[in-house]
């Protein structure tokens, strides 16, 4: 599992290991370099991220890169993305799953 999220990365890494994931990769490296590195992408099965969406262009670039990689991925996204033309144009919606928590955790990170 490749954990790209910056906030709480150590906590997330520990949690994934407790769940049984033996190889959890988290390093501060350029996401776009890693997603285009065939050797790295071959070494992972899943990408889990909460990227800093600083605008629509970056969100689209991240989504396009992940879909093109062919790897399974999990992203924290606003629910409005589910009905967006952007997602419909980029991904096969038959493969998209949405998890909506029963409550929202608030607090400092």
N, C-alpha and C positions, 0 to 999 in steps of 0.2 A: 504494500500500500504506500502510495506517495502522498504525504500530507503537506500541502502547500500553504495552508492557512498560517498566517503569522501570529495572530493572537491566540494564546493558550495552546500553542503547538506542543509544548512538552506534556501538558495535561492530556491533550488528545492522543499523543503518541503512547503514553502510558495506558490510557483507556483501551486503545486498539490492541495493545499487547495483552491486556487482561482478557480481552474478548477472543484471544487465540491467534491473532495475526502475528506471525513470527518475524517477518521482515517489514519493518515500518521505516520509510525513508523520509527524513525531514532535514533539509539544509536550506540556507538562504542562498538560492541561486535563481538565475533568470528562468522563469517559467517557460517562455517561448523558446529559449535555447534547449531546455530539457525535453519539451514536447516534440521538438524536431530532431532529437538525438536518437537514432534507431536502436543503438545498443541499450541506452537507458530505458526507452519505452518497451523494449523486449523484456527487460528485467522486472517490470511491474505489472500488476493485474488491475489495479484500481487507483484512481486519482480522487482525492477528497480535498475540497478547497472551499474557502470563504474569501474569495478575492476582493481586493479593494476596487469596487466599480466606481471609477471617477468620471464615467460618462458612457454614453451609449456605444461609442466607437470601441472602447476597451472591452465592454461586456460582449459585444459582437465578436471581437477578435478572439477572446477567450473561448467562447462557445464554438466558434468555427474550428479553432485549433483542437479542442477536445473531441468534437464529432469526427473530424478528419483523422484523428489518431486511431480511432476504432477501439479505444480502451473504454472500459466502464468508468463512469465518473459520477461523483456526488458533489453538488454545489448548493450552497445556501443562496437562494434567489428570492426576490419578492414574488408573491403568487401571481401578480399581474403578468409576469413573463409567460405564463402558461397559455394565455390567450393572444399573445403578440404575434404579429406577422413575422417578426425576426425569428422566433423559435420555429414557427411553421415552415419558414424558408430553409432553415439550417438543419433541423433534426427530423427524423422519422418519429412522429408523435405516437405511433404504436409502441415505441420503445421507451417513451418518457414516463416516469413515475413521479408522483408527487406525494410527499409526506407532510402532513399538516399537524403540528403538535397540538395537544389538547389545551395547553396553556403556554404563555410566553414567559420565558425566564428573562428577567431584567436584572441588571447589576453591572458593576464595573468589571472591565477586563484587564 
